[in-house]
Amino acid sequence: NCRNKDKVVINSQCGYLMRTKVSSSNEGGVAAGFAVLDSILLTDE
């Protein structure tokens, strides 16, 4: 969301977010240090 004080100016989807972690981890996510944010490349091959 892009806001101007209390008014939402832009509310749109702009891509993908992928979170990955090792398969042996049962712990939480990015903030806890057990996962990373990745960029994803989609192709139509």
mmCIF entry with sequence, helices, sheets and N, C-alpha, C, O atoms, coordinates in Angstrom:
data_MODEL
# 
_entry.id   MODEL 
# 
_entity.id                         1 
_entity.type                       polymer 
_entity.pdbx_number_of_molecules   1 
# 
_entity_poly.entity_id                      1 
_entity_poly.type                           'polypeptide(L)' 
_entity_poly.nstd_linkage                   no 
_entity_poly.nstd_monomer                   no 
_entity_poly.pdbx_seq_one_letter_code       NCRNKDKVVINSQCGYLMRTKVSSSNEGGVAAGFAVLDSILLTDE 
_entity_poly.pdbx_seq_one_letter_code_can   NCRNKDKVVINSQCGYLMRTKVSSSNEGGVAAGFAVLDSILLTDE 
_entity_poly.pdbx_strand_id                 A 
# 
loop_
_entity_poly_seq.entity_id 
_entity_poly_seq.num 
_entity_poly_seq.mon_id 
_entity_poly_seq.hetero 
1 1  ASN n 
1 2  CYS n 
1 3  ARG n 
1 4  ASN n 
1 5  LYS n 
1 6  ASP n 
1 7  LYS n 
1 8  VAL n 
1 9  VAL n 
1 10 ILE n 
1 11 ASN n 
1 12 SER n 
1 13 GLN n 
1 14 CYS n 
1 15 GLY n 
1 16 TYR n 
1 17 LEU n 
1 18 MET n 
1 19 ARG n 
1 20 THR n 
1 21 LYS n 
1 22 VAL n 
1 23 SER n 
1 24 SER n 
1 25 SER n 
1 26 ASN n 
1 27 GLU n 
1 28 GLY n 
1 29 GLY n 
1 30 VAL n 
1 31 ALA n 
1 32 ALA n 
1 33 GLY n 
1 34 PHE n 
1 35 ALA n 
1 36 VAL n 
1 37 LEU n 
1 38 ASP n 
1 39 SER n 
1 40 ILE n 
1 41 LEU n 
1 42 LEU n 
1 43 THR n 
1 44 ASP n 
1 45 GLU n 
# 
_struct_asym.id          A 
_struct_asym.entity_id   1 
# 
loop_
_struct_sheet.id 
_struct_sheet.type 
_struct_sheet.number_strands 
_struct_sheet.details 
AA1 ? 2 ? 
AA2 ? 2 ? 
# 
loop_
_struct_sheet_order.sheet_id 
_struct_sheet_order.range_id_1 
_struct_sheet_order.range_id_2 
_struct_sheet_order.offset 
_struct_sheet_order.sense 
AA1 1 2 ? anti-parallel 
AA2 1 2 ? anti-parallel 
# 
loop_
_struct_sheet_range.sheet_id 
_struct_sheet_range.id 
_struct_sheet_range.beg_label_comp_id 
_struct_sheet_range.beg_label_asym_id 
_struct_sheet_range.beg_label_seq_id 
_struct_sheet_range.pdbx_beg_PDB_ins_code 
_struct_sheet_range.end_label_comp_id 
_struct_sheet_range.end_label_asym_id 
_struct_sheet_range.end_label_seq_id 
_struct_sheet_range.pdbx_end_PDB_ins_code 
_struct_sheet_range.beg_auth_comp_id 
_struct_sheet_range.beg_auth_asym_id 
_struct_sheet_range.beg_auth_seq_id 
_struct_sheet_range.end_auth_comp_id 
_struct_sheet_range.end_auth_asym_id 
_struct_sheet_range.end_auth_seq_id 
AA1 1 CYS A 2  ? ASN A 4  ? CYS A 2  ASN A 4  
AA1 2 LYS A 7  ? ILE A 10 ? LYS A 7  ILE A 10 
AA2 1 MET A 18 ? THR A 20 ? MET A 18 THR A 20 
AA2 2 VAL A 36 ? ASP A 38 ? VAL A 36 ASP A 38 
# 
loop_
_atom_site.group_PDB 
_atom_site.id 
_atom_site.type_symbol 
_atom_site.label_atom_id 
_atom_site.label_alt_id 
_atom_site.label_comp_id 
_atom_site.label_asym_id 
_atom_site.label_entity_id 
_atom_site.label_seq_id 
_atom_site.pdbx_PDB_ins_code 
_atom_site.Cartn_x 
_atom_site.Cartn_y 
_atom_site.Cartn_z 
_atom_site.occupancy 
_atom_site.B_iso_or_equiv 
_atom_site.pdbx_formal_charge 
_atom_site.auth_seq_id 
_atom_site.auth_comp_id 
_atom_site.auth_asym_id 
_atom_site.auth_atom_id 
_atom_site.pdbx_PDB_model_num 
ATOM 1   N N  . ASN A 1 1  ? 0.840  -1.192  0.000   1.00 0.00 ? 1  ASN A N  1 
ATOM 2   C CA . ASN A 1 1  ? 0.000  0.000   0.000   1.00 0.00 ? 1  ASN A CA 1 
ATOM 3   C C  . ASN A 1 1  ? 0.877  1.244   0.000   1.00 0.00 ? 1  ASN A C  1 
ATOM 4   O O  . ASN A 1 1  ? 1.888  1.307   0.699   1.00 0.00 ? 1  ASN A O  1 
ATOM 5   N N  . CYS A 1 2  ? 0.489  2.198   -0.768  1.00 0.00 ? 2  CYS A N  1 
ATOM 6   C CA . CYS A 1 2  ? 1.135  3.503   -0.760  1.00 0.00 ? 2  CYS A CA 1 
ATOM 7   C C  . CYS A 1 2  ? 0.141  4.476   -0.142  1.00 0.00 ? 2  CYS A C  1 
ATOM 8   O O  . CYS A 1 2  ? -0.965 4.649   -0.654  1.00 0.00 ? 2  CYS A O  1 
ATOM 9   N N  . ARG A 1 3  ? 0.531  5.106   0.951   1.00 0.00 ? 3  ARG A N  1 
ATOM 10  C CA . ARG A 1 3  ? -0.398 5.965   1.677   1.00 0.00 ? 3  ARG A CA 1 
ATOM 11  C C  . ARG A 1 3  ? 0.046  7.418   1.656   1.00 0.00 ? 3  ARG A C  1 
ATOM 12  O O  . ARG A 1 3  ? 1.233  7.730   1.558   1.00 0.00 ? 3  ARG A O  1 
ATOM 13  N N  . ASN A 1 4  ? -0.932 8.283   1.751   1.00 0.00 ? 4  ASN A N  1 
ATOM 14  C CA . ASN A 1 4  ? -0.730 9.700   1.956   1.00 0.00 ? 4  ASN A CA 1 
ATOM 15  C C  . ASN A 1 4  ? -1.464 10.025  3.247   1.00 0.00 ? 4  ASN A C  1 
ATOM 16  O O  . ASN A 1 4  ? -2.649 10.358  3.233   1.00 0.00 ? 4  ASN A O  1 
ATOM 17  N N  . LYS A 1 5  ? -0.748 9.924   4.366   1.00 0.00 ? 5  LYS A N  1 
ATOM 18  C CA . LYS A 1 5  ? -1.326 10.006  5.709   1.00 0.00 ? 5  LYS A CA 1 
ATOM 19  C C  . LYS A 1 5  ? -2.321 8.865   5.892   1.00 0.00 ? 5  LYS A C  1 
ATOM 20  O O  . LYS A 1 5  ? -1.894 7.711   5.936   1.00 0.00 ? 5  LYS A O  1 
ATOM 21  N N  . ASP A 1 6  ? -3.604 9.118   6.001   1.00 0.00 ? 6  ASP A N  1 
ATOM 22  C CA . ASP A 1 6  ? -4.585 8.069   6.264   1.00 0.00 ? 6  ASP A CA 1 
ATOM 23  C C  . ASP A 1 6  ? -5.258 7.541   5.005   1.00 0.00 ? 6  ASP A C  1 
ATOM 24  O O  . ASP A 1 6  ? -6.029 6.584   5.081   1.00 0.00 ? 6  ASP A O  1 
ATOM 25  N N  . LYS A 1 7  ? -4.988 8.138   3.853   1.00 0.00 ? 7  LYS A N  1 
ATOM 26  C CA . LYS A 1 7  ? -5.650 7.744   2.609   1.00 0.00 ? 7  LYS A CA 1 
ATOM 27  C C  . LYS A 1 7  ? -4.747 6.813   1.791   1.00 0.00 ? 7  LYS A C  1 
ATOM 28  O O  . LYS A 1 7  ? -3.588 7.138   1.535   1.00 0.00 ? 7  LYS A O  1 
ATOM 29  N N  . VAL A 1 8  ? -5.289 5.640   1.378   1.00 0.00 ? 8  VAL A N  1 
ATOM 30  C CA . VAL A 1 8  ? -4.544 4.724   0.518   1.00 0.00 ? 8  VAL A CA 1 
ATOM 31  C C  . VAL A 1 8  ? -4.590 5.268   -0.906  1.00 0.00 ? 8  VAL A C  1 
ATOM 32  O O  . VAL A 1 8  ? -5.669 5.461   -1.465  1.00 0.00 ? 8  VAL A O  1 
ATOM 33  N N  . VAL A 1 9  ? -3.418 5.515   -1.495  1.00 0.00 ? 9  VAL A N  1 
ATOM 34  C CA . VAL A 1 9  ? -3.334 6.079   -2.840  1.00 0.00 ? 9  VAL A CA 1 
ATOM 35  C C  . VAL A 1 9  ? -3.170 4.967   -3.872  1.00 0.00 ? 9  VAL A C  1 
ATOM 36  O O  . VAL A 1 9  ? -3.809 4.998   -4.923  1.00 0.00 ? 9  VAL A O  1 
ATOM 37  N N  . ILE A 1 10 ? -2.319 3.985   -3.578  1.00 0.00 ? 10 ILE A N  1 
ATOM 38  C CA . ILE A 1 10 ? -2.084 2.868   -4.489  1.00 0.00 ? 10 ILE A CA 1 
ATOM 39  C C  . ILE A 1 10 ? -2.215 1.576   -3.693  1.00 0.00 ? 10 ILE A C  1 
ATOM 40  O O  . ILE A 1 10 ? -1.621 1.439   -2.624  1.00 0.00 ? 10 ILE A O  1 
ATOM 41  N N  . ASN A 1 11 ? -2.990 0.628   -4.212  1.00 0.00 ? 11 ASN A N  1 
ATOM 42  C CA . ASN A 1 11 ? -3.136 -0.679  -3.584  1.00 0.00 ? 11 ASN A CA 1 
ATOM 43  C C  . ASN A 1 11 ? -3.173 -1.712  -4.695  1.00 0.00 ? 11 ASN A C  1 
ATOM 44  O O  . ASN A 1 11 ? -4.247 -2.060  -5.186  1.00 0.00 ? 11 ASN A O  1 
ATOM 45  N N  . SER A 1 12 ? -1.994 -2.212  -5.099  1.00 0.00 ? 12 SER A N  1 
ATOM 46  C CA . SER A 1 12 ? -1.956 -3.150  -6.210  1.00 0.00 ? 12 SER A CA 1 
ATOM 47  C C  . SER A 1 12 ? -0.841 -4.169  -6.007  1.00 0.00 ? 12 SER A C  1 
ATOM 48  O O  . SER A 1 12 ? 0.136  -3.918  -5.301  1.00 0.00 ? 12 SER A O  1 
ATOM 49  N N  . GLN A 1 13 ? -1.011 -5.322  -6.641  1.00 0.00 ? 13 GLN A N  1 
ATOM 50  C CA . GLN A 1 13 ? 0.010  -6.363  -6.606  1.00 0.00 ? 13 GLN A CA 1 
ATOM 51  C C  . GLN A 1 13 ? 1.107  -5.995  -7.594  1.00 0.00 ? 13 GLN A C  1 
ATOM 52  O O  . GLN A 1 13 ? 0.825  -5.506  -8.688  1.00 0.00 ? 13 GLN A O  1 
ATOM 53  N N  . CYS A 1 14 ? 2.372  -6.231  -7.204  1.00 0.00 ? 14 CYS A N  1 
ATOM 54  C CA . CYS A 1 14 ? 3.452  -5.808  -8.099  1.00 0.00 ? 14 CYS A CA 1 
ATOM 55  C C  . CYS A 1 14 ? 4.524  -6.878  -8.276  1.00 0.00 ? 14 CYS A C  1 
ATOM 56  O O  . CYS A 1 14 ? 5.642  -6.562  -8.682  1.00 0.00 ? 14 CYS A O  1 
ATOM 57  N N  . GLY A 1 15 ? 4.206  -8.135  -7.981  1.00 0.00 ? 15 GLY A N  1 
ATOM 58  C CA . GLY A 1 15 ? 5.212  -9.163  -8.197  1.00 0.00 ? 15 GLY A CA 1 
ATOM 59  C C  . GLY A 1 15 ? 5.034  -10.339 -7.264  1.00 0.00 ? 15 GLY A C  1 
ATOM 60  O O  . GLY A 1 15 ? 3.953  -10.568 -6.723  1.00 0.00 ? 15 GLY A O  1 
ATOM 61  N N  . TYR A 1 16 ? 6.113  -11.083 -7.084  1.00 0.00 ? 16 TYR A N  1 
ATOM 62  C CA . TYR A 1 16 ? 6.094  -12.290 -6.270  1.00 0.00 ? 16 TYR A CA 1 
ATOM 63  C C  . TYR A 1 16 ? 7.139  -12.180 -5.171  1.00 0.00 ? 16 TYR A C  1 
ATOM 64  O O  . TYR A 1 16 ? 8.166  -11.524 -5.341  1.00 0.00 ? 16 TYR A O  1 
ATOM 65  N N  . LEU A 1 17 ? 6.871  -12.821 -4.054  1.00 0.00 ? 17 LEU A N  1 
ATOM 66  C CA . LEU A 1 17 ? 7.823  -12.905 -2.960  1.00 0.00 ? 17 LEU A CA 1 
ATOM 67  C C  . LEU A 1 17 ? 7.951  -14.371 -2.584  1.00 0.00 ? 17 LEU A C  1 
ATOM 68  O O  . LEU A 1 17 ? 6.955  -15.044 -2.320  1.00 0.00 ? 17 LEU A O  1 
ATOM 69  N N  . MET A 1 18 ? 9.186  -14.860 -2.561  1.00 0.00 ? 18 MET A N  1 
ATOM 70  C CA . MET A 1 18 ? 9.402  -16.263 -2.235  1.00 0.00 ? 18 MET A CA 1 
ATOM 71  C C  . MET A 1 18 ? 10.317 -16.350 -1.024  1.00 0.00 ? 18 MET A C  1 
ATOM 72  O O  . MET A 1 18 ? 11.372 -15.718 -0.976  1.00 0.00 ? 18 MET A O  1 
ATOM 73  N N  . ARG A 1 19 ? 9.896  -17.144 -0.049  1.00 0.00 ? 19 ARG A N  1 
ATOM 74  C CA . ARG A 1 19 ? 10.692 -17.377 1.155   1.00 0.00 ? 19 ARG A CA 1 
ATOM 75  C C  . ARG A 1 19 ? 11.182 -18.812 1.121   1.00 0.00 ? 19 ARG A C  1 
ATOM 76  O O  . ARG A 1 19 ? 10.390 -19.732 0.915   1.00 0.00 ? 19 ARG A O  1 
ATOM 77  N N  . THR A 1 20 ? 12.479 -19.017 1.320   1.00 0.00 ? 20 THR A N  1 
ATOM 78  C CA . THR A 1 20 ? 13.022 -20.372 1.320   1.00 0.00 ? 20 THR A CA 1 
ATOM 79  C C  . THR A 1 20 ? 13.815 -20.612 2.588   1.00 0.00 ? 20 THR A C  1 
ATOM 80  O O  . THR A 1 20 ? 14.338 -19.678 3.197   1.00 0.00 ? 20 THR A O  1 
ATOM 81  N N  . LYS A 1 21 ? 13.901 -21.880 2.982   1.00 0.00 ? 21 LYS A N  1 
ATOM 82  C CA . LYS A 1 21 ? 14.723 -22.282 4.115   1.00 0.00 ? 21 LYS A CA 1 
ATOM 83  C C  . LYS A 1 21 ? 15.146 -23.723 3.900   1.00 0.00 ? 21 LYS A C  1 
ATOM 84  O O  . LYS A 1 21 ? 14.593 -24.412 3.042   1.00 0.00 ? 21 LYS A O  1 
ATOM 85  N N  . VAL A 1 22 ? 16.116 -24.183 4.667   1.00 0.00 ? 22 VAL A N  1 
ATOM 86  C CA . VAL A 1 22 ? 16.594 -25.551 4.528   1.00 0.00 ? 22 VAL A CA 1 
ATOM 87  C C  . VAL A 1 22 ? 15.520 -26.523 4.991   1.00 0.00 ? 22 VAL A C  1 
ATOM 88  O O  . VAL A 1 22 ? 14.748 -26.208 5.897   1.00 0.00 ? 22 VAL A O  1 
ATOM 89  N N  . SER A 1 23 ? 15.465 -27.689 4.385   1.00 0.00 ? 23 SER A N  1 
ATOM 90  C CA . SER A 1 23 ? 14.405 -28.655 4.691   1.00 0.00 ? 23 SER A CA 1 
ATOM 91  C C  . SER A 1 23 ? 14.513 -29.205 6.108   1.00 0.00 ? 23 SER A C  1 
ATOM 92  O O  . SER A 1 23 ? 13.526 -29.705 6.648   1.00 0.00 ? 23 SER A O  1 
ATOM 93  N N  . SER A 1 24 ? 15.679 -29.125 6.714   1.00 0.00 ? 24 SER A N  1 
ATOM 94  C CA . SER A 1 24 ? 15.846 -29.651 8.066   1.00 0.00 ? 24 SER A CA 1 
ATOM 95  C C  . SER A 1 24 ? 15.379 -28.687 9.157   1.00 0.00 ? 24 SER A C  1 
ATOM 96  O O  . SER A 1 24 ? 15.379 -29.047 10.334  1.00 0.00 ? 24 SER A O  1 
ATOM 97  N N  . SER A 1 25 ? 14.981 -27.473 8.785   1.00 0.00 ? 25 SER A N  1 
ATOM 98  C CA . SER A 1 25 ? 14.570 -26.471 9.767   1.00 0.00 ? 25 SER A CA 1 
ATOM 99  C C  . SER A 1 25 ? 13.069 -26.535 10.020  1.00 0.00 ? 25 SER A C  1 
ATOM 100 O O  . SER A 1 25 ? 12.267 -26.485 9.088   1.00 0.00 ? 25 SER A O  1 
ATOM 101 N N  . ASN A 1 26 ? 12.706 -26.647 11.286  1.00 0.00 ? 26 ASN A N  1 
ATOM 102 C CA . ASN A 1 26 ? 11.299 -26.590 11.680  1.00 0.00 ? 26 ASN A CA 1 
ATOM 103 C C  . ASN A 1 26 ? 10.948 -25.240 12.287  1.00 0.00 ? 26 ASN A C  1 
ATOM 104 O O  . ASN A 1 26 ? 9.832  -25.036 12.764  1.00 0.00 ? 26 ASN A O  1 
ATOM 105 N N  . GLU A 1 27 ? 11.895 -24.329 12.268  1.00 0.00 ? 27 GLU A N  1 
ATOM 106 C CA . GLU A 1 27 ? 11.723 -23.032 12.917  1.00 0.00 ? 27 GLU A CA 1 
ATOM 107 C C  . GLU A 1 27 ? 10.995 -22.045 12.021  1.00 0.00 ? 27 GLU A C  1 
ATOM 108 O O  . GLU A 1 27 ? 10.594 -22.366 10.902  1.00 0.00 ? 27 GLU A O  1 
ATOM 109 N N  . GLY A 1 28 ? 10.835 -20.834 12.543  1.00 0.00 ? 28 GLY A N  1 
ATOM 110 C CA . GLY A 1 28 ? 10.083 -19.768 11.905  1.00 0.00 ? 28 GLY A CA 1 
ATOM 111 C C  . GLY A 1 28 ? 10.662 -19.236 10.619  1.00 0.00 ? 28 GLY A C  1 
ATOM 112 O O  . GLY A 1 28 ? 11.135 -20.002 9.779   1.00 0.00 ? 28 GLY A O  1 
ATOM 113 N N  . GLY A 1 29 ? 10.629 -17.941 10.461  1.00 0.00 ? 29 GLY A N  1 
ATOM 114 C CA . GLY A 1 29 ? 10.922 -17.358 9.166   1.00 0.00 ? 29 GLY A CA 1 
ATOM 115 C C  . GLY A 1 29 ? 12.104 -16.427 9.108   1.00 0.00 ? 29 GLY A C  1 
ATOM 116 O O  . GLY A 1 29 ? 13.105 -16.616 9.798   1.00 0.00 ? 29 GLY A O  1 
ATOM 117 N N  . VAL A 1 30 ? 11.971 -15.419 8.274   1.00 0.00 ? 30 VAL A N  1 
ATOM 118 C CA . VAL A 1 30 ? 13.048 -14.500 7.921   1.00 0.00 ? 30 VAL A CA 1 
ATOM 119 C C  . VAL A 1 30 ? 13.522 -13.694 9.130   1.00 0.00 ? 30 VAL A C  1 
ATOM 120 O O  . VAL A 1 30 ? 14.726 -13.589 9.364   1.00 0.00 ? 30 VAL A O  1 
ATOM 121 N N  . ALA A 1 31 ? 12.597 -13.128 9.898   1.00 0.00 ? 31 ALA A N  1 
ATOM 122 C CA . ALA A 1 31 ? 12.978 -12.285 11.037  1.00 0.00 ? 31 ALA A CA 1 
ATOM 123 C C  . ALA A 1 31 ? 13.736 -13.079 12.096  1.00 0.00 ? 31 ALA A C  1 
ATOM 124 O O  . ALA A 1 31 ? 14.590 -12.525 12.788  1.00 0.00 ? 31 ALA A O  1 
ATOM 125 N N  . ALA A 1 32 ? 13.432 -14.372 12.231  1.00 0.00 ? 32 ALA A N  1 
ATOM 126 C CA . ALA A 1 32 ? 14.114 -15.220 13.209  1.00 0.00 ? 32 ALA A CA 1 
ATOM 127 C C  . ALA A 1 32 ? 15.470 -15.701 12.700  1.00 0.00 ? 32 ALA A C  1 
ATOM 128 O O  . ALA A 1 32 ? 16.251 -16.254 13.473  1.00 0.00 ? 32 ALA A O  1 
ATOM 129 N N  . GLY A 1 33 ? 15.766 -15.502 11.418  1.00 0.00 ? 33 GLY A N  1 
ATOM 130 C CA . GLY A 1 33 ? 17.054 -15.882 10.862  1.00 0.00 ? 33 GLY A CA 1 
ATOM 131 C C  . GLY A 1 33 ? 17.097 -17.287 10.292  1.00 0.00 ? 33 GLY A C  1 
ATOM 132 O O  . GLY A 1 33 ? 18.180 -17.782 9.979   1.00 0.00 ? 33 GLY A O  1 
ATOM 133 N N  . PHE A 1 34 ? 15.960 -17.944 10.146  1.00 0.00 ? 34 PHE A N  1 
ATOM 134 C CA . PHE A 1 34 ? 15.934 -19.316 9.641   1.00 0.00 ? 34 PHE A CA 1 
ATOM 135 C C  . PHE A 1 34 ? 15.570 -19.399 8.155   1.00 0.00 ? 34 PHE A C  1 
ATOM 136 O O  . PHE A 1 34 ? 15.651 -20.478 7.567   1.00 0.00 ? 34 PHE A O  1 
ATOM 137 N N  . ALA A 1 35 ? 15.179 -18.306 7.550   1.00 0.00 ? 35 ALA A N  1 
ATOM 138 C CA . ALA A 1 35 ? 14.787 -18.310 6.144   1.00 0.00 ? 35 ALA A CA 1 
ATOM 139 C C  . ALA A 1 35 ? 15.347 -17.073 5.461   1.00 0.00 ? 35 ALA A C  1 
ATOM 140 O O  . ALA A 1 35 ? 15.811 -16.142 6.120   1.00 0.00 ? 35 ALA A O  1 
ATOM 141 N N  . VAL A 1 36 ? 15.298 -17.072 4.130   1.00 0.00 ? 36 VAL A N  1 
ATOM 142 C CA . VAL A 1 36 ? 15.757 -15.921 3.347   1.00 0.00 ? 36 VAL A CA 1 
ATOM 143 C C  . VAL A 1 36 ? 14.681 -15.556 2.332   1.00 0.00 ? 36 VAL A C  1 
ATOM 144 O O  . VAL A 1 36 ? 13.844 -16.381 1.966   1.00 0.00 ? 36 VAL A O  1 
ATOM 145 N N  . LEU A 1 37 ? 14.719 -14.306 1.888   1.00 0.00 ? 37 LEU A N  1 
ATOM 146 C CA . LEU A 1 37 ? 13.839 -13.855 0.816   1.00 0.00 ? 37 LEU A CA 1 
ATOM 147 C C  . LEU A 1 37 ? 14.593 -14.004 -0.496  1.00 0.00 ? 37 LEU A C  1 
ATOM 148 O O  . LEU A 1 37 ? 15.749 -13.596 -0.607  1.00 0.00 ? 37 LEU A O  1 
ATOM 149 N N  . ASP A 1 38 ? 13.931 -14.592 -1.493  1.00 0.00 ? 38 ASP A N  1 
ATOM 150 C CA . ASP A 1 38 ? 14.568 -14.831 -2.778  1.00 0.00 ? 38 ASP A CA 1 
ATOM 151 C C  . ASP A 1 38 ? 13.830 -14.108 -3.887  1.00 0.00 ? 38 ASP A C  1 
ATOM 152 O O  . ASP A 1 38 ? 12.635 -13.829 -3.786  1.00 0.00 ? 38 ASP A O  1 
ATOM 153 N N  . SER A 1 39 ? 14.563 -13.811 -4.946  1.00 0.00 ? 39 SER A N  1 
ATOM 154 C CA . SER A 1 39 ? 13.945 -13.314 -6.169  1.00 0.00 ? 39 SER A CA 1 
ATOM 155 C C  . SER A 1 39 ? 13.651 -14.529 -7.048  1.00 0.00 ? 39 SER A C  1 
ATOM 156 O O  . SER A 1 39 ? 14.451 -15.462 -7.110  1.00 0.00 ? 39 SER A O  1 
ATOM 157 N N  . ILE A 1 40 ? 12.523 -14.513 -7.714  1.00 0.00 ? 40 ILE A N  1 
ATOM 158 C CA . ILE A 1 40 ? 12.120 -15.639 -8.538  1.00 0.00 ? 40 ILE A CA 1 
ATOM 159 C C  . ILE A 1 40 ? 12.074 -15.209 -10.003 1.00 0.00 ? 40 ILE A C  1 
ATOM 160 O O  . ILE A 1 40 ? 11.617 -14.111 -10.320 1.00 0.00 ? 40 ILE A O  1 
ATOM 161 N N  . LEU A 1 41 ? 12.547 -16.077 -10.886 1.00 0.00 ? 41 LEU A N  1 
ATOM 162 C CA . LEU A 1 41 ? 12.524 -15.820 -12.314 1.00 0.00 ? 41 LEU A CA 1 
ATOM 163 C C  . LEU A 1 41 ? 11.555 -16.806 -12.947 1.00 0.00 ? 41 LEU A C  1 
ATOM 164 O O  . LEU A 1 41 ? 11.790 -18.014 -12.920 1.00 0.00 ? 41 LEU A O  1 
ATOM 165 N N  . LEU A 1 42 ? 10.481 -16.306 -13.511 1.00 0.00 ? 42 LEU A N  1 
ATOM 166 C CA . LEU A 1 42 ? 9.482  -17.155 -14.160 1.00 0.00 ? 42 LEU A CA 1 
ATOM 167 C C  . LEU A 1 42 ? 9.692  -17.126 -15.669 1.00 0.00 ? 42 LEU A C  1 
ATOM 168 O O  . LEU A 1 42 ? 9.827  -16.055 -16.260 1.00 0.00 ? 42 LEU A O  1 
ATOM 169 N N  . THR A 1 43 ? 9.720  -18.305 -16.291 1.00 0.00 ? 43 THR A N  1 
ATOM 170 C CA . THR A 1 43 ? 9.852  -18.388 -17.745 1.00 0.00 ? 43 THR A CA 1 
ATOM 171 C C  . THR A 1 43 ? 8.709  -19.213 -18.306 1.00 0.00 ? 43 THR A C  1 
ATOM 172 O O  . THR A 1 43 ? 8.049  -19.943 -17.567 1.00 0.00 ? 43 THR A O  1 
ATOM 173 N N  . ASP A 1 44 ? 8.472  -19.108 -19.580 1.00 0.00 ? 44 ASP A N  1 
ATOM 174 C CA . ASP A 1 44 ? 7.381  -19.862 -20.224 1.00 0.00 ? 44 ASP A CA 1 
ATOM 175 C C  . ASP A 1 44 ? 7.933  -20.940 -21.146 1.00 0.00 ? 44 ASP A C  1 
ATOM 176 O O  . ASP A 1 44 ? 7.375  -21.191 -22.214 1.00 0.00 ? 44 ASP A O  1 
ATOM 177 N N  . GLU A 1 45 ? 9.003  -21.566 -20.747 1.00 0.00 ? 45 GLU A N  1 
ATOM 178 C CA . GLU A 1 45 ? 9.621  -22.621 -21.566 1.00 0.00 ? 45 GLU A CA 1 
ATOM 179 C C  . GLU A 1 45 ? 8.831  -23.896 -21.514 1.00 0.00 ? 45 GLU A C  1 
ATOM 180 O O  . GLU A 1 45 ? 9.209  -24.883 -22.144 1.00 0.00 ? 45 GLU A O  1 
# 
